[in-house]
Amino acid sequence: MVTHKEKIVIKNREPFDDEDGWQFLVKLGKFEFIIDVDREYWMDLTEEKMTPEELVQESFRFLLEREPKESILSQFNLQTIQRYFPEYENTIKVAIT
């Protein structure tokens, strides 16, 4: 779980070479994660009602409610979450409304 000392910090956003998405560096305490977000997936999931940064932030909140930060993959595409947690996309859609 996230404690008051553990803030989810998104350090930077780099576009993919083909501009079809972004790569984010996310810091959680001493842990760093590299997260890829495909533009099409972001648009389908959020209907552009939240920014890609907000989606990454909300996705980390989702993950931290289900597993410790030590268990989160250090590098992954956001779509991977759905494979491990089938409720992910519905949870994000509810958070948007």
N, CA, C and O of each residue as an XYZ file, in Angstrom:
388
protein
N       0.835     -1.194      0.000
C       0.000      0.000      0.000
C       0.881      1.260      0.000
O       2.011      1.245      0.487
N       0.350      2.312     -0.541
C       1.062      3.581     -0.554
C       0.882      4.247      0.803
O      -0.242      4.389      1.284
N       1.978      4.653      1.418
C       1.890      5.394      2.667
C       2.067      6.868      2.356
O       2.357      7.249      1.222
N       1.887      7.697      3.385
C       2.025      9.134      3.170
C       3.438      9.511      2.724
O       3.627     10.576      2.137
N       4.429      8.665      2.990
C       5.805      8.950      2.587
C       6.105      8.491      1.164
O       7.110      8.897      0.582
N       5.253      7.661      0.609
C       5.503      7.103     -0.717
C       4.616      7.782     -1.757
O       3.450      7.429     -1.934
N       5.188      8.745     -2.425
C       4.447      9.445     -3.464
C       4.794      8.848     -4.814
O       5.939      8.473     -5.071
N       3.800      8.766     -5.660
C       4.013      8.316     -7.036
C       4.445      9.546     -7.827
O       3.667     10.485     -7.997
N       5.675      9.539     -8.305
C       6.217     10.691     -9.015
C       6.514     10.287    -10.456
O       7.274      9.353    -10.711
N       5.909     10.997    -11.377
C       6.171     10.770    -12.796
C       7.240     11.773    -13.206
O       6.999     12.979    -13.248
N       8.418     11.254    -13.506
C       9.575     12.109    -13.742
C       9.636     12.695    -15.150
O      10.014     13.854    -15.319
N       9.275     11.919    -16.146
C       9.319     12.468    -17.503
C       8.432     11.670    -18.439
O       8.003     10.556    -18.140
N       8.182     12.273    -19.560
C       7.341     11.657    -20.592
C       8.059     11.820    -21.917
O       8.293     12.939    -22.375
N       8.404     10.707    -22.526
C       9.096     10.719    -23.813
C       8.200     10.076    -24.860
O       7.692      8.976    -24.641
N       7.994     10.739    -25.994
C       7.192     10.105    -27.052
C       7.970      8.965    -27.700
O       9.196      9.010    -27.794
N       7.240      7.944    -28.147
C       7.860      6.892    -28.947
C       8.360      7.527    -30.237
O       7.869      8.580    -30.645
N       9.328      6.895    -30.876
C       9.872      7.420    -32.136
C       8.795      7.623    -33.191
O       8.841      8.584    -33.958
N       7.826      6.714    -33.229
C       6.769      6.822    -34.237
C       5.566      7.636    -33.752
O       4.551      7.726    -34.443
N       5.689      8.227    -32.558
C       4.648      9.080    -31.967
C       3.354      8.331    -31.676
O       2.298      8.949    -31.549
N       3.425      7.012    -31.569
C       2.237      6.209    -31.273
C       2.053      5.960    -29.784
O       1.271      5.093    -29.394
N       2.755      6.700    -28.957
C       2.615      6.540    -27.515
C       3.743      7.235    -26.784
O       4.474      8.044    -27.355
N       3.873      6.901    -25.490
C       4.838      7.568    -24.631
C       5.498      6.562    -23.705
O       4.969      5.483    -23.438
N       6.671      6.950    -23.226
C       7.343      6.178    -22.194
C       7.533      7.100    -20.994
O       8.004      8.229    -21.130
N       7.160      6.603    -19.826
C       7.239      7.375    -18.596
C       8.237      6.753    -17.638
O       8.355      5.531    -17.558
N       8.955      7.598    -16.913
C       9.761      7.153    -15.789
C       8.962      7.481    -14.539
O       8.628      8.638    -14.285
N       8.662      6.457    -13.769
C       7.855      6.621    -12.562
C       8.720      6.261    -11.367
O       9.390      5.228    -11.365
N       8.705      7.119    -10.346
C       9.459      6.854     -9.123
C       8.482      6.648     -7.973
O       7.495      7.367     -7.819
N       8.797      5.649     -7.183
C       8.022      5.356     -5.982
C       9.039      5.052     -4.897
O       9.528      3.928     -4.779
N       9.352      6.082     -4.100
C      10.441      5.932     -3.142
C      11.737      5.708     -3.900
O      12.070      6.468     -4.809
N      12.468      4.666     -3.526
C      13.740      4.369     -4.199
C      13.561      3.504     -5.445
O      14.534      3.203     -6.135
N      12.339      3.108     -5.732
C      12.054      2.251     -6.881
C      11.742      3.090     -8.114
O      11.069      4.117     -8.024
N      12.237      2.641     -9.265
C      11.944      3.295    -10.537
C      11.325      2.293    -11.497
O      11.680      1.115    -11.516
N      10.394      2.792    -12.287
C       9.673      1.959    -13.240
C       9.641      2.673    -14.583
O       9.508      3.895    -14.642
N       9.763      1.914    -15.648
C       9.631      2.459    -16.999
C       8.335      1.901    -17.572
O       8.167      0.690    -17.711
N       7.428      2.809    -17.900
C       6.084      2.428    -18.316
C       5.815      2.938    -19.727
O       5.969      4.126    -20.010
N       5.412      2.028    -20.602
C       5.020      2.396    -21.965
C       3.503      2.500    -22.042
O       2.778      1.662    -21.506
N       3.041      3.541    -22.714
C       1.604      3.743    -22.923
C       1.378      3.955    -24.415
O       1.844      4.940    -24.987
N       0.667      3.034    -25.037
C       0.332      3.177    -26.450
C      -0.793      4.194    -26.605
O      -1.775      4.157    -25.865
N      -0.649      5.095    -27.562
C      -1.645      6.153    -27.786
C      -3.046      5.566    -27.999
O      -4.015      6.039    -27.405
N      -3.150      4.544    -28.838
C      -4.457      3.954    -29.145
C      -5.098      3.346    -27.887
O      -6.301      3.489    -27.669
N      -4.298      2.678    -27.073
C      -4.813      2.085    -25.832
C      -5.300      3.180    -24.881
O      -6.370      3.061    -24.284
N      -4.508      4.247    -24.746
C      -4.899      5.373    -23.895
C      -6.221      5.976    -24.376
O      -7.110      6.252    -23.570
N      -6.347      6.179    -25.681
C      -7.569      6.773    -26.222
C      -8.773      5.862    -25.995
O      -9.839      6.330    -25.597
N      -8.607      4.566    -26.247
C      -9.713      3.615    -26.059
C     -10.128      3.517    -24.597
O     -11.319      3.490    -24.286
N      -9.154      3.465    -23.705
C      -9.437      3.263    -22.288
C     -10.013      4.510    -21.627
O     -10.922      4.408    -20.804
N      -9.499      5.673    -21.974
C      -9.890      6.894    -21.259
C     -10.814      7.807    -22.053
O     -11.377      8.750    -21.497
N     -10.976      7.540    -23.339
C     -11.720      8.447    -24.220
C     -11.177      9.870    -24.105
O     -11.904     10.845    -24.293
N      -9.882      9.967    -23.791
C      -9.165     11.236    -23.631
C      -9.722     12.096    -22.500
O      -9.568     13.317    -22.518
N     -10.364     11.473    -21.523
C     -10.918     12.203    -20.381
C      -9.903     12.367    -19.260
O     -10.164     13.066    -18.281
N      -8.741     11.723    -19.396
C      -7.618     11.967    -18.498
C      -6.356     11.940    -19.346
O      -6.311     11.295    -20.394
N      -5.350     12.634    -18.889
C      -4.095     12.682    -19.635
C      -3.363     11.347    -19.502
O      -3.669     10.558    -18.608
N      -2.404     11.093    -20.381
C      -1.602      9.878    -20.215
C      -0.915      9.825    -18.843
O      -0.823      8.754    -18.243
N      -0.437     10.964    -18.348
C       0.181     11.008    -17.017
C      -0.812     10.607    -15.939
O      -0.481      9.839    -15.035
N      -2.025     11.125    -16.034
C      -3.057     10.768    -15.049
C      -3.388      9.285    -15.111
O      -3.638      8.660    -14.080
N      -3.393      8.720    -16.307
C      -3.647      7.290    -16.452
C      -2.542      6.477    -15.781
O      -2.829      5.499    -15.091
N      -1.307      6.863    -15.972
C      -0.194      6.162    -15.323
C      -0.319      6.281    -13.808
O      -0.133      5.296    -13.092
N      -0.628      7.465    -13.319
C      -0.798      7.693    -11.874
C      -1.914      6.798    -11.323
O      -1.727      6.116    -10.316
N      -3.044      6.805    -11.971
C      -4.192      6.006    -11.524
C      -3.876      4.513    -11.610
O      -4.309      3.732    -10.763
N      -3.135      4.128    -12.620
C      -2.753      2.722    -12.784
C      -1.839      2.271    -11.651
O      -1.959      1.143    -11.171
N      -0.933      3.134    -11.222
C      -0.072      2.775    -10.091
C      -0.865      2.707     -8.796
O      -0.601      1.842     -7.961
N      -1.815      3.585     -8.614
C      -2.685      3.477     -7.428
C      -3.392      2.123     -7.433
O      -3.460      1.439     -6.412
N      -3.911      1.753     -8.592
C      -4.588      0.467     -8.757
C      -3.652     -0.676     -8.368
O      -4.024     -1.546     -7.581
N      -2.447     -0.671     -8.915
C      -1.496     -1.749     -8.632
C      -1.133     -1.814     -7.151
O      -1.072     -2.897     -6.570
N      -0.895     -0.665     -6.550
C      -0.460     -0.634     -5.152
C      -1.553     -1.053     -4.179
O      -1.261     -1.416     -3.040
N      -2.796     -1.008     -4.612
C      -3.889     -1.533     -3.790
C      -3.913     -3.058     -3.819
O      -4.593     -3.685     -3.007
N      -3.170     -3.657     -4.754
C      -3.230     -5.104     -4.958
C      -1.922     -5.832     -4.705
O      -1.917     -7.046     -4.497
N      -0.818     -5.108     -4.721
C       0.474     -5.759     -4.501
C       1.494     -4.735     -4.009
O       1.350     -3.537     -4.252
N       2.529     -5.219     -3.313
C       3.570     -4.288     -2.853
C       4.408     -3.789     -4.026
O       4.513     -4.451     -5.058
N       4.991     -2.633     -3.853
C       5.789     -2.038     -4.940
C       6.925     -2.945     -5.382
O       7.340     -2.902     -6.540
N       7.432     -3.769     -4.467
C       8.517     -4.688     -4.794
C       8.085     -5.754     -5.806
O       8.927     -6.349     -6.478
N       6.790     -5.992     -5.914
C       6.269     -7.012     -6.832
C       5.925     -6.459     -8.212
O       5.670     -7.229     -9.139
N       5.915     -5.146     -8.357
C       5.560     -4.532     -9.636
C       6.745     -4.660    -10.595
O       7.888     -4.393    -10.225
N       6.458     -5.067    -11.818
C       7.508     -5.185    -12.835
C       8.215     -3.843    -13.010
O       7.568     -2.798    -12.965
N       9.512     -3.857    -13.206
C      10.263     -2.605    -13.324
C      10.064     -1.929    -14.680
O      10.293     -0.727    -14.813
N       9.642     -2.693    -15.679
C       9.365     -2.121    -16.996
C       8.234     -2.914    -17.635
O       8.281     -4.142    -17.710
N       7.204     -2.182    -18.101
C       6.087     -2.861    -18.746
C       5.240     -1.878    -19.534
O       5.317     -0.665    -19.339
N       4.435     -2.427    -20.422
C       3.439     -1.662    -21.154
C       2.166     -1.672    -20.312
O       1.811     -2.704    -19.742
N       1.487     -0.554    -20.229
C       0.295     -0.448    -19.388
C      -0.741     -1.528    -19.695
O      -1.465     -1.957    -18.797
N      -0.821     -1.964    -20.929
C      -1.787     -3.007    -21.294
C      -1.538     -4.313    -20.548
O      -2.451     -5.127    -20.408
N      -0.325     -4.521    -20.073
C       0.037     -5.747    -19.363
C      -0.770     -5.914    -18.082
O      -1.023     -7.042    -17.657
N      -1.175     -4.822    -17.467
C      -1.901     -4.895    -16.192
C      -3.160     -5.736    -16.342
O      -3.483     -6.528    -15.458
N      -3.868     -5.574    -17.440
C      -5.121     -6.297    -17.671
C      -4.906     -7.814    -17.658
O      -5.788     -8.566    -17.243
N      -3.754     -8.248    -18.103
C      -3.454     -9.686    -18.129
C      -3.379    -10.267    -16.709
O      -3.814    -11.393    -16.471
N      -2.831     -9.498    -15.783
C      -2.686     -9.958    -14.400
C      -3.907     -9.640    -13.542
O      -4.237    -10.375    -12.611
N      -4.570     -8.538    -13.868
C      -5.724     -8.076    -13.092
C      -6.872     -7.773    -14.056
O      -6.967     -6.658    -14.568
N      -7.740     -8.748    -14.307
C      -8.819     -8.577    -15.295
C      -9.759     -7.406    -14.999
O     -10.434     -6.920    -15.907
N      -9.814     -6.955    -13.769
C     -10.703     -5.848    -13.405
C     -10.094     -4.472    -13.690
O     -10.764     -3.456    -13.506
N      -8.848     -4.427    -14.131
C      -8.130     -3.167    -14.313
C      -8.870     -2.162    -15.195
O      -9.134     -1.040    -14.762
N      -9.203     -2.544    -16.408
C      -9.802     -1.584    -17.340
C     -11.134     -1.059    -16.826
O     -11.407      0.135    -16.948
N     -11.960     -1.912    -16.261
C     -13.236     -1.443    -15.707
C     -13.012     -0.494    -14.544
O     -13.735      0.492    -14.398
N     -12.017     -0.780    -13.717
C     -11.710      0.094    -12.582
C     -11.278      1.473    -13.066
O     -11.691      2.486    -12.502
N     -10.460      1.520    -14.093
C     -10.014      2.806    -14.644
C     -11.197      3.564    -15.238
O     -11.325      4.772    -15.036
N     -12.052      2.869    -15.962
C     -13.220      3.531    -16.566
C     -14.141      4.111    -15.502
O     -14.703      5.190    -15.691
N     -14.299      3.410    -14.391
C     -15.117      3.924    -13.282
C     -14.449      5.152    -12.670
O     -15.130      6.115    -12.318
N     -13.134      5.126    -12.541
C     -12.406      6.262    -11.957
C     -12.551      7.521    -12.801
O     -12.492      8.635    -12.280
N     -12.739      7.345    -14.093
C     -12.871      8.490    -15.000
C     -14.219      9.182    -14.827
O     -14.318     10.404    -14.946
N     -15.254      8.396    -14.547
C     -16.601      8.975    -14.482
C     -16.878      9.664    -13.175
O     -17.970     10.197    -12.978
